[in-house]
Amino acid sequence: MGPVPYSTLDPSRLRRARAAVFGIFAVNGFLLAAWVVHIPPISERTGISHATLGWLLLVLAGAALLGMQMAGPLADRWGSRRMVGAAGLLLSAGVIGPGLATDAPTLAAALAVFGLGNGALDVSMNSQAVHVERAYRRPIMSAFHALFSLGGVAGSLLGAATLAAGWSPLTALSGAAAVALVVVLLCLPMLLGRPPQPPTREATATAAPAPPPRRRAATGKVLALGAIAFALFLAEGAANDWSTLQVEEHLGTSESTAALAFGSFAVMMTVGRFTADRVAAAFGPVAVVRCGTLLAAAGLATVMASGWVWLTLTGWALFGLGLSGCIPQIFTAAGNLSGGSPGVTMSRVVGMGYLGLLAGPALLGWLTGLMPLTATLIVPLVFVLLAARFAGQVRPAPHKAEGALRAA
């Protein structure tokens, strides 16, 4: 069939597509959490040290970056739906690998496959989410990311339950893979097909000559969005890896009390993602990023200045709430940039953000050799304020024509 305008799509078709993208995002969070909760028993089974595990996690991260950069061009060529299917199946199968590993080399190979699938799915599912959001004609991207968080919670709880029941990592991860595989196969037919490709050179030979593409401007926009993603992911990574330790060291609390710091951050991050779409619809994406980053900065400043547990936990909660809706606006802006390679654009922006997620915890860890951990939080604070300064980069460009979808 030929191209079908978004406005003519059956509303029930759009609702199914939205539900399918929800499912894919949840699967991604679920499988990542399933791997994370099994790191201790897998490390013990393979006999690796903490130092070796650190290097192996770099293998996972490197493979994820490679998967992101591969998925962008392939999504442009084959469509994000096919890439979601391929990456989802690879990630579902790949999560079993760490459970099969018996030593460091086999675990490295397993994590390389798992990371490749995770990176490819990250780019392709966000590209698909942009298509569905464009079809809805209102912001819904943040809710997709909220489902990723809920998937992570489900994976963590299920992993904890299987560990308490004495299941082996292989059994538990195989069960997680089976669940994920079923969800991916159920969701795949409901995803949207790729947008129509630009007219071929032959088809446009008789048309009026078009102005030359503004490649430099487009490249600058991609780099700007990638830089904001880097800054925000750096701040998120700092909270993920250092919030609990910061409370324990700075306030001298117990481990159980300190764990509430990350809990408050994560809970408010999830809550914020469920509400950010309405804020974006009412006030626009720039307001979400600017106000969100300023709120996050206020929360982090509170953490740095506080000498009381309740106030520190409030600061981490505000930090999570402020950051919650920002990244979805970045990805929406990247996916809607004009040009013929939206998948490549998405892969570059997501890749730069992922680098920030890796760099933040490592940078703060290095700085702790020079200053107290709480003082190192000035780094994510500065990056969040820079993101607030350049929030205008997420402002959507006016579209001359309605988007369209190729029925498949």
Phi, psi and omega in degrees: 000160179278182180298141180242121179301146179303322185293341182265358180290142178299129179305325179293328176295319178293320179296321178294320178297319179297316179298323180294319178293322173306313182298319181293316178299318179296320178299317180299310178297322180298313182289322177298316179294322179300320177290315186298316183291343179261008178301313181301309180293328178290321176299319180293319181295319183276349177071031182264153177275170177298323180296316178295320178300321178301317178294322180292327176293331173293325174299315178301315181294317179297319178294323178296317177298319177297317178299322178297315183288332176285323186291328182300302179298323180292324177294323177294327184277316186256343185100147183292332180297314179296322180291323175300316179298312182296314182291321179297319178292320179296316180293320179297317178287324185293335181292341178287330186308310179301330177289338178271343186296142180241347180205181184298315181298317180290327176291322177299315179297318180295318180290330177295317178294315180298316179295321179300314179295321181294315179296317180295321180290324180302313181290312186292323181287327175289325175297316177296322179298323177297318178301313182293318178298319179297322179292325179286336180062030172202157183294127174220005185295320183299324180296325176299316180291331174296323178293329173300315179296316179295324175299321177296320177298315180298317179296322179293315181294317179294319178297318178297322180293317180291326176294318179295329179279355178085016178292147175285156177304322181297316180296314182294315181290328175294320176296318178297320179297320180296316178299313182296319181299317179297315181297315180299315182294327177287325184280328189306313182295341184270351179289160181278145174289169184287153176296157178298145179285155177300152179304145179288167180298323180294321183290336183254011185296327183264358181280165178296141181298134180272153177295151181298143182295145180273072186296320183294318179295318180296317179297319178297322179294317178298315180296322179295314178295321178296322180294320178294318177299319178302313183297316184288321177291326176300315179295319179295318179298323178298319178292318181302315190262339189237351185298313182297314181294326180297316180293317182297316184282318186286324184251353179068036181273174173285165179297322181294319178292319180298327180298338178294339180296308178293324179300316180294321177298310185293319181297314181289331174299315180292314179301316180298324180292332177283343182251344186295329181297320179293322178295317180296322179294326183277322188239351178096158183294327180298318179296321179299313182290314184293310181292323180295315181291325177293321176295318178297319178297319178296320178296316181291323176297323176297316178302315183292327185267342190286145172243009181238142183298311185298323180287323178295317178296323176297320178298315178295325177295316178296324178298314178294318180296318180294319182284339194306316185265000189283309183300318177303325178292324178296314182293322176298315179298320180294317182291339182258007176296141179291148182138168185265006184227064181296327179295317178296317178301313180298318182297324180289316181292315179297320180297318178295322176297318180296324175299322176295322179298325178281322187286325184302302180299321181294317180296316179295323177298320178293320182291337180295344174284348182247337185206165177299153182303317181300323180293331181292343180293352174298333180294303177298330178298315179296318181294322178294319178294324176295321177297322177297320181298323184253025181299336180298345179294341181271001180297126183290143176279147178293136180263137181277335184221155180289141177294160179221162183228137176275120178295138182221000000 
